[in-house]
């Protein structure tokens, strides 16, 4: 898993945003703190989706099923928008 080179991640007044440099995606995607953590894990070279989910479940105090469902939904959105490459 890696992020596309067509996007940059920036902090704008405490809010993480994904900004497109080129491509079909137009606009800005604001990311919540858990989404920010997911992006950090991907950038750090986490070894695949299951390792990412395991790390999140170890860091957050929520039912693992809820964390996995929400994280998979976010990853799906990143893939659909060409931000996440497998």
Rosetta constraint file for C-alpha pairs under 8 A:
AtomPair CA 1 CA 42 HARMONIC 6.62 0.50
AtomPair CA 1 CA 45 HARMONIC 7.63 0.50
AtomPair CA 1 CA 46 HARMONIC 7.76 0.50
AtomPair CA 1 CA 47 HARMONIC 7.57 0.50
AtomPair CA 1 CA 48 HARMONIC 6.03 0.50
AtomPair CA 1 CA 49 HARMONIC 7.66 0.50
AtomPair CA 1 CA 84 HARMONIC 6.92 0.50
AtomPair CA 1 CA 85 HARMONIC 5.76 0.50
AtomPair CA 1 CA 86 HARMONIC 4.44 0.50
AtomPair CA 2 CA 42 HARMONIC 6.10 0.50
AtomPair CA 2 CA 43 HARMONIC 6.85 0.50
AtomPair CA 2 CA 45 HARMONIC 7.54 0.50
AtomPair CA 2 CA 84 HARMONIC 5.89 0.50
AtomPair CA 2 CA 85 HARMONIC 5.31 0.50
AtomPair CA 2 CA 86 HARMONIC 6.39 0.50
AtomPair CA 3 CA 7 HARMONIC 7.70 0.50
AtomPair CA 3 CA 42 HARMONIC 7.28 0.50
AtomPair CA 3 CA 43 HARMONIC 7.26 0.50
AtomPair CA 3 CA 83 HARMONIC 5.63 0.50
AtomPair CA 3 CA 84 HARMONIC 4.64 0.50
AtomPair CA 3 CA 85 HARMONIC 5.83 0.50
AtomPair CA 4 CA 82 HARMONIC 6.98 0.50
AtomPair CA 4 CA 83 HARMONIC 5.13 0.50
AtomPair CA 4 CA 84 HARMONIC 5.91 0.50
AtomPair CA 4 CA 85 HARMONIC 6.22 0.50
AtomPair CA 6 CA 20 HARMONIC 5.84 0.50
AtomPair CA 6 CA 21 HARMONIC 5.05 0.50
AtomPair CA 6 CA 22 HARMONIC 5.56 0.50
AtomPair CA 6 CA 23 HARMONIC 6.93 0.50
AtomPair CA 6 CA 83 HARMONIC 7.55 0.50
AtomPair CA 7 CA 18 HARMONIC 6.32 0.50
AtomPair CA 7 CA 19 HARMONIC 5.40 0.50
AtomPair CA 7 CA 20 HARMONIC 4.42 0.50
AtomPair CA 7 CA 21 HARMONIC 5.43 0.50
AtomPair CA 7 CA 22 HARMONIC 7.57 0.50
AtomPair CA 7 CA 83 HARMONIC 6.81 0.50
AtomPair CA 8 CA 18 HARMONIC 5.72 0.50
AtomPair CA 8 CA 19 HARMONIC 5.32 0.50
AtomPair CA 8 CA 20 HARMONIC 6.59 0.50
AtomPair CA 8 CA 21 HARMONIC 7.22 0.50
AtomPair CA 9 CA 16 HARMONIC 6.85 0.50
AtomPair CA 9 CA 17 HARMONIC 5.76 0.50
AtomPair CA 9 CA 18 HARMONIC 4.73 0.50
AtomPair CA 9 CA 19 HARMONIC 6.40 0.50
AtomPair CA 10 CA 16 HARMONIC 5.70 0.50
AtomPair CA 10 CA 17 HARMONIC 5.43 0.50
AtomPair CA 10 CA 18 HARMONIC 6.54 0.50
AtomPair CA 10 CA 19 HARMONIC 7.56 0.50
AtomPair CA 11 CA 15 HARMONIC 5.39 0.50
AtomPair CA 11 CA 16 HARMONIC 4.52 0.50
AtomPair CA 11 CA 17 HARMONIC 6.26 0.50
AtomPair CA 12 CA 16 HARMONIC 6.31 0.50
AtomPair CA 12 CA 17 HARMONIC 7.07 0.50
AtomPair CA 15 CA 30 HARMONIC 6.87 0.50
AtomPair CA 15 CA 31 HARMONIC 7.02 0.50
AtomPair CA 15 CA 32 HARMONIC 7.41 0.50
AtomPair CA 16 CA 30 HARMONIC 5.91 0.50
AtomPair CA 16 CA 31 HARMONIC 5.36 0.50
AtomPair CA 16 CA 32 HARMONIC 7.10 0.50
AtomPair CA 16 CA 33 HARMONIC 7.88 0.50
AtomPair CA 16 CA 36 HARMONIC 6.48 0.50
AtomPair CA 17 CA 28 HARMONIC 6.48 0.50
AtomPair CA 17 CA 29 HARMONIC 5.41 0.50
AtomPair CA 17 CA 30 HARMONIC 4.37 0.50
AtomPair CA 17 CA 31 HARMONIC 5.77 0.50
AtomPair CA 18 CA 28 HARMONIC 5.85 0.50
AtomPair CA 18 CA 29 HARMONIC 5.08 0.50
AtomPair CA 18 CA 30 HARMONIC 6.52 0.50
AtomPair CA 18 CA 31 HARMONIC 7.64 0.50
AtomPair CA 19 CA 27 HARMONIC 7.08 0.50
AtomPair CA 19 CA 28 HARMONIC 5.28 0.50
AtomPair CA 19 CA 29 HARMONIC 6.86 0.50
AtomPair CA 20 CA 25 HARMONIC 6.67 0.50
AtomPair CA 20 CA 26 HARMONIC 6.80 0.50
AtomPair CA 20 CA 27 HARMONIC 7.17 0.50
AtomPair CA 20 CA 28 HARMONIC 7.24 0.50
AtomPair CA 25 CA 81 HARMONIC 6.38 0.50
AtomPair CA 25 CA 82 HARMONIC 7.74 0.50
AtomPair CA 31 CA 35 HARMONIC 5.42 0.50
AtomPair CA 31 CA 36 HARMONIC 6.05 0.50
AtomPair CA 32 CA 36 HARMONIC 6.14 0.50
AtomPair CA 33 CA 37 HARMONIC 6.26 0.50
AtomPair CA 34 CA 38 HARMONIC 6.27 0.50
AtomPair CA 35 CA 39 HARMONIC 6.28 0.50
AtomPair CA 35 CA 71 HARMONIC 7.76 0.50
AtomPair CA 35 CA 74 HARMONIC 7.22 0.50
AtomPair CA 36 CA 40 HARMONIC 6.23 0.50
AtomPair CA 37 CA 41 HARMONIC 6.19 0.50
AtomPair CA 38 CA 42 HARMONIC 6.25 0.50
AtomPair CA 38 CA 52 HARMONIC 7.37 0.50
AtomPair CA 38 CA 56 HARMONIC 7.90 0.50
AtomPair CA 38 CA 71 HARMONIC 7.79 0.50
AtomPair CA 39 CA 43 HARMONIC 6.11 0.50
AtomPair CA 40 CA 44 HARMONIC 6.09 0.50
AtomPair CA 41 CA 45 HARMONIC 6.57 0.50
AtomPair CA 41 CA 46 HARMONIC 5.61 0.50
AtomPair CA 41 CA 52 HARMONIC 6.75 0.50
AtomPair CA 42 CA 46 HARMONIC 5.47 0.50
AtomPair CA 42 CA 52 HARMONIC 7.73 0.50
AtomPair CA 46 CA 51 HARMONIC 6.49 0.50
AtomPair CA 46 CA 52 HARMONIC 6.18 0.50
AtomPair CA 47 CA 51 HARMONIC 5.80 0.50
AtomPair CA 47 CA 52 HARMONIC 7.31 0.50
AtomPair CA 48 CA 52 HARMONIC 6.34 0.50
AtomPair CA 49 CA 53 HARMONIC 6.13 0.50
AtomPair CA 50 CA 54 HARMONIC 6.05 0.50
AtomPair CA 51 CA 55 HARMONIC 6.14 0.50
AtomPair CA 52 CA 56 HARMONIC 6.29 0.50
AtomPair CA 53 CA 57 HARMONIC 6.14 0.50
AtomPair CA 53 CA 67 HARMONIC 7.64 0.50
AtomPair CA 53 CA 68 HARMONIC 6.12 0.50
AtomPair CA 53 CA 71 HARMONIC 7.31 0.50
AtomPair CA 54 CA 58 HARMONIC 6.29 0.50
AtomPair CA 55 CA 59 HARMONIC 6.35 0.50
AtomPair CA 56 CA 60 HARMONIC 6.10 0.50
AtomPair CA 56 CA 67 HARMONIC 7.23 0.50
AtomPair CA 57 CA 61 HARMONIC 7.52 0.50
AtomPair CA 57 CA 62 HARMONIC 7.58 0.50
AtomPair CA 57 CA 63 HARMONIC 7.93 0.50
AtomPair CA 57 CA 64 HARMONIC 5.64 0.50
AtomPair CA 57 CA 67 HARMONIC 6.57 0.50
AtomPair CA 57 CA 68 HARMONIC 7.86 0.50
AtomPair CA 62 CA 66 HARMONIC 6.87 0.50
AtomPair CA 62 CA 67 HARMONIC 6.64 0.50
AtomPair CA 63 CA 67 HARMONIC 6.46 0.50
AtomPair CA 64 CA 68 HARMONIC 6.02 0.50
AtomPair CA 65 CA 69 HARMONIC 6.07 0.50
AtomPair CA 66 CA 70 HARMONIC 6.12 0.50
AtomPair CA 67 CA 71 HARMONIC 5.94 0.50
AtomPair CA 68 CA 72 HARMONIC 5.92 0.50
AtomPair CA 69 CA 73 HARMONIC 6.21 0.50
AtomPair CA 70 CA 74 HARMONIC 6.30 0.50
AtomPair CA 71 CA 75 HARMONIC 6.11 0.50
AtomPair CA 72 CA 76 HARMONIC 5.99 0.50
AtomPair CA 73 CA 77 HARMONIC 6.30 0.50
AtomPair CA 74 CA 78 HARMONIC 6.27 0.50
AtomPair CA 75 CA 79 HARMONIC 6.19 0.50
AtomPair CA 75 CA 84 HARMONIC 7.31 0.50
AtomPair CA 76 CA 80 HARMONIC 6.09 0.50
AtomPair CA 77 CA 81 HARMONIC 6.24 0.50
AtomPair CA 78 CA 82 HARMONIC 6.30 0.50
AtomPair CA 78 CA 83 HARMONIC 4.94 0.50
AtomPair CA 78 CA 84 HARMONIC 5.16 0.50
AtomPair CA 79 CA 83 HARMONIC 5.75 0.50
AtomPair CA 79 CA 84 HARMONIC 4.73 0.50
AtomPair CA 79 CA 85 HARMONIC 6.56 0.50
